[in-house]
């Protein structure tokens, strides 16, 4: 699996890319949009 690229995701977001994200990737997206996420609420790896 390729390393997650936040800028690439922001430039061309898709449900497919979102569904393939790992926990840390989702936290990175959330942080970018200033969304507070409780780690236990995030999709499991």
C-alpha positions as a Markdown table, in Angstrom:
| # | Residue | x | y | z |
|---|---|---|---|---|
| 1 | Unk | 0.0 | 0.0 | 0.0 |
| 2 | Unk | 1.2 | 3.4 | -0.9 |
| 3 | Unk | 1.8 | 6.0 | 1.8 |
| 4 | Unk | -1.2 | 8.2 | 2.4 |
| 5 | Unk | -0.8 | 11.7 | 0.8 |
| 6 | Unk | -3.2 | 14.2 | 2.4 |
| 7 | Unk | -2.7 | 16.8 | -0.3 |
| 8 | Unk | -3.5 | 14.2 | -3.0 |
| 9 | Unk | -6.7 | 13.2 | -1.1 |
| 10 | Unk | -7.7 | 16.9 | -0.7 |
| 11 | Unk | -7.1 | 17.6 | -4.4 |
| 12 | Unk | -9.2 | 14.6 | -5.5 |
| 13 | Unk | -11.2 | 13.1 | -2.7 |
| 14 | Unk | -13.3 | 10.0 | -3.3 |
| 15 | Unk | -15.2 | 7.4 | -1.3 |
| 16 | Unk | -12.8 | 4.7 | -2.6 |
| 17 | Unk | -9.8 | 6.6 | -1.2 |
| 18 | Unk | -11.6 | 7.3 | 2.1 |
| 19 | Unk | -12.5 | 3.7 | 2.6 |
| 20 | Unk | -8.9 | 2.6 | 2.0 |
| 21 | Unk | -7.6 | 5.0 | 4.6 |
| 22 | Unk | -5.9 | 3.6 | 7.7 |
| 23 | Unk | -6.7 | 4.9 | 11.2 |
| 24 | Unk | -3.7 | 7.3 | 11.2 |
| 25 | Unk | -4.8 | 8.6 | 7.7 |
| 26 | Unk | -8.3 | 9.3 | 9.0 |
| 27 | Unk | -6.9 | 11.2 | 12.0 |
| 28 | Unk | -4.8 | 13.2 | 9.6 |
| 29 | Unk | -7.8 | 14.2 | 7.6 |
| 30 | Unk | -9.8 | 15.0 | 10.7 |
| 31 | Unk | -6.9 | 17.2 | 12.0 |
| 32 | Unk | -6.8 | 19.1 | 8.7 |
| 33 | Unk | -10.4 | 20.0 | 9.1 |
| 34 | Unk | -10.1 | 20.7 | 12.8 |
| 35 | Unk | -12.4 | 17.8 | 13.7 |
| 36 | Unk | -12.0 | 16.4 | 17.1 |
| 37 | Unk | -11.9 | 12.6 | 17.0 |
| 38 | Unk | -11.8 | 10.2 | 20.0 |
| 39 | Unk | -9.3 | 7.5 | 18.9 |
| 40 | Unk | -11.7 | 4.7 | 19.9 |
| 41 | Unk | -14.3 | 6.1 | 17.5 |
| 42 | Unk | -12.1 | 5.6 | 14.5 |
| 43 | Unk | -12.5 | 2.7 | 12.1 |
| 44 | Unk | -10.4 | -0.3 | 13.1 |
| 45 | Unk | -7.4 | -1.3 | 11.0 |
